[in-house]
Amino acid sequence: MTLPDWRDALSDELDRASAVRTMTVAIASGKGGTGKTTLAVNLAMFLSTQGRNLRLLDCDVEEPNCR
């Protein structure tokens, strides 16, 4: 799946979920260095450009990177 296809698929899924008032997305892994923060930040940035109201919470106890 190419990047534009991925964006279209995500946008379509969010449109289908528009009747839902809230949606929670968790990005988790027990291993460090897997790109969780990068994925979370990029997803949040994309959703904000789509006009979505969101909150990003970094629950890493040792090194929260999202500020």
C-alpha positions in Angstrom: 0.0 0.0 0.0 1.5 3.3 -1.0 1.4 6.4 1.3 -1.4 8.2 -0.5 -3.5 4.9 -0.4 -2.8 4.6 3.4 -3.9 8.2 3.9 -7.1 7.6 1.9 -7.8 4.4 3.8 -7.3 6.2 7.2 -9.5 9.1 6.2 -12.2 6.8 5.0 -12.1 4.9 8.3 -12.3 8.1 10.3 -15.3 9.3 8.2 -17.1 6.0 9.0 -16.4 6.5 12.7 -17.6 10.1 12.7 -20.8 9.1 14.4 -18.7 8.0 17.4 -17.9 10.9 19.7 -14.6 9.6 20.8 -12.0 7.1 19.5 -9.0 5.9 21.5 -5.9 4.7 19.6 -3.1 3.1 21.6 0.4 2.5 20.1 2.2 0.1 22.4 5.2 -2.2 22.5 7.4 -3.6 25.3 10.5 -3.1 23.2 12.3 0.2 22.9 13.4 1.8 19.7 10.5 0.5 17.6 9.2 3.9 16.4 6.2 4.2 18.7 6.7 7.9 19.4 7.5 8.6 15.7 4.3 6.9 14.6 2.2 8.5 17.3 3.4 12.0 16.5 3.1 11.6 12.8 -0.4 10.1 13.2 -1.4 13.0 15.4 0.0 15.6 12.9 -1.9 13.9 10.1 -5.2 13.8 12.0 -4.8 17.5 13.0 -4.4 18.5 9.4 -7.7 16.7 8.7 -9.4 18.9 11.3 -9.7 16.2 14.0 -9.7 17.3 17.6 -7.2 15.1 19.4 -4.9 14.7 22.4 -1.5 12.9 22.4 -0.5 11.3 25.7 3.0 9.9 26.1 2.9 7.4 29.0 6.6 6.5 28.9 7.6 6.7 32.6 11.4 6.9 31.9 11.6 9.2 28.9 8.4 10.9 27.7 9.3 12.4 24.3 6.0 14.1 23.3 5.8 17.5 24.9 
